[in-house]
Amino acid sequence: MNGMELQPLIRQDVPFVRDGQVVRFILDEEARPAWSKALEGALNGVDLCMPQRYQAQRKIMTGDTRRKRFVDFVSGAHGVKVDLASGPSGYFAAMLDRLEDDDIFIVTDACPSVIAAHAKACERGNCFIFDVDLDQRLPFADESVDAFSGNLLNNVDHYAELIREIHRCLKPGGRFAAIELFFDHGCKTFEHLNAQGAVWASFETFMAFCEGVGFRYLDSDVLLTRKGRIAEGDLYPLDPDDGSTDRTIYFEKR
């Protein structure tokens, strides 16, 4: 597929507007997610310095074998690659460096300032930025995507539905790689999240849910472990003695 031919990727029932490398699926500003409106207000015209973020993340994501493995796994899929809830970090920059001419890489977000910053920094003709609400159905056609990636997708309200959508959109044998925060099985935060049906309550619940949807679990690497909160003001963990782990986790569609 040529990098400019996006139409075959998009569901026929989904309206959109294309503006160069940006494809907008949120056509009514009133329908934009509340979190993206709040982030837009907080940024308030701040220069995100995205090229510098890309450069810093290239070093981070290739600087150790576990993160480089993540880049290799996603980059090893030939064709259409979609990064979900990309945010302002630019962590996927090393994957952009590995694109072949006939690959397509799609960045997704719903914050206008973040979208504009990526559009300015992603200078490759086969890199696109989709303005999309991930708590709605994905705009991709069935079995149209070769790989999905995501970094802390637990920020999505309807994570379980998103995983089902990822499975729908992936081609058979397609890849799904995530970097996710999981809580220790049995701790207070796990019990709380598990009771709410959060698929990311623990590594075990996430793996079991994805396999139940129709993915084949391949492997996982521990990036770091911690006890207590990452930052002051975080909602989780509920108990300062609760442990959590950042992991990469790899699946393919059966």
Salt bridges, closest charged atoms under 4 A:
ASP13 OD1 - ARG11 NE 3.04
GLU29 OE1 - ARG32 NE 2.85
ASP64 OD1 - ARG66 NE 3.99
ASP64 OD2 - ARG67 NH1 2.87
ASP72 OD2 - LYS68 NZ 3.04
ASP72 OD1 - ARG98 NH1 2.81
ASP97 OD2 - ARG58 NE 2.68
ASP102 OD2 - HIS78 NE2 3.28
ASP103 OD1 - HIS78 ND1 3.11
ASP103 OD2 - LYS81 NZ 3.11
ASP131 OD2 - ARG24 NH1 3.80
ASP131 OD1 - ARG32 NH1 2.94
ASP142 OD1 - ARG168 NH1 2.64
GLU143 OE2 - LYS253 NZ 3.95
ASP146 OD2 - LYS171 NZ 3.26
GLU165 OE2 - ARG137 NE 3.68
GLU165 OE1 - ARG168 NH2 2.79
ASP219 OD2 - ARG69 NH2 2.70
ASP221 OD2 - ARG69 NH1 2.85
ASP239 OD2 - LYS188 NZ 3.15
ASP246 OD2 - ARG226 NH2 2.84
GLU252 OE2 - ARG216 NH1 2.56
